[in-house]
Amino acid sequence: MQTCGIIVSEYEAIAKELYKMGHKSEAKIISGLAKEVAGQGFDTKAQMQFDQTIGKNHAMSALIQESGIDGAAREH
């Protein structure tokens, strides 16, 4: 989260300097990029995949426990 904030503030500083130099179109583009980055979530694709996998594993464990398959396998 902290890294994202640093990146956004750097983009904002770059946009401000570009605007001061008269490069208004470029400043607007960089400013838009800063807003886009600020609006993004903090999770990476890898984190989202991990969370999905963990969620599926928990769901599968719950189904196994509910069906009694887990207990039946231990008895034999």
C-alpha positions in Angstrom: 0.0 0.0 0.0 2.8 2.4 0.9 4.5 1.8 -2.5 1.3 2.6 -4.4 1.1 5.9 -2.5 4.7 6.7 -3.3 4.1 6.0 -7.0 1.0 8.2 -7.1 2.7 11.1 -5.4 5.7 10.8 -7.9 3.3 10.8 -10.8 1.5 13.8 -9.4 4.9 15.6 -9.0 5.8 14.8 -12.6 2.5 16.0 -13.9 2.9 19.3 -11.9 6.4 19.8 -13.4 5.2 19.1 -16.9 2.4 21.5 -16.5 4.8 24.2 -15.3 7.0 23.6 -18.3 4.0 24.1 -20.6 3.4 20.5 -21.5 -0.2 20.5 -20.6 -1.3 17.5 -22.6 1.5 15.3 -21.2 0.7 16.6 -17.7 -3.0 15.6 -18.1 -2.0 12.1 -19.3 0.3 11.6 -16.3 -2.3 13.0 -13.9 -4.8 10.6 -15.3 -2.4 7.7 -14.8 -1.9 8.8 -11.2 -5.6 8.7 -10.6 -5.9 5.3 -12.3 -3.1 3.9 -10.1 -4.7 5.4 -7.0 -8.0 3.7 -7.9 -6.5 0.3 -8.3 -6.8 -2.5 -5.7 -3.7 -3.5 -3.8 -3.8 -7.2 -4.7 -1.6 -8.6 -7.4 -2.9 -11.3 -9.8 -0.8 -13.8 -7.8 -2.5 -12.8 -4.6 -5.9 -13.1 -6.2 -5.2 -16.6 -7.5 -3.9 -17.6 -4.1 -7.0 -16.3 -2.4 -9.2 -18.1 -4.9 -7.3 -21.4 -4.4 -7.5 -21.1 -0.6 -11.3 -20.4 -0.9 -11.8 -23.4 -3.1 -9.8 -25.6 -0.7 -11.9 -24.4 2.2 -15.1 -25.1 0.3 -13.9 -28.6 -0.7 -13.0 -29.3 2.9 -16.4 -28.2 4.1 -18.1 -30.4 1.5 -16.0 -33.4 2.5 -16.9 -32.9 6.2 -20.6 -32.4 5.5 -20.8 -35.6 3.3 -19.0 -37.7 5.9 -16.5 -38.9 3.3 -13.6 -37.9 5.6 -14.9 -39.9 8.5 -15.7 -43.0 6.4 -12.2 -43.0 4.9 -10.7 -43.1 8.4 -12.8 -45.9 9.6 -11.7 -48.4 7.0 
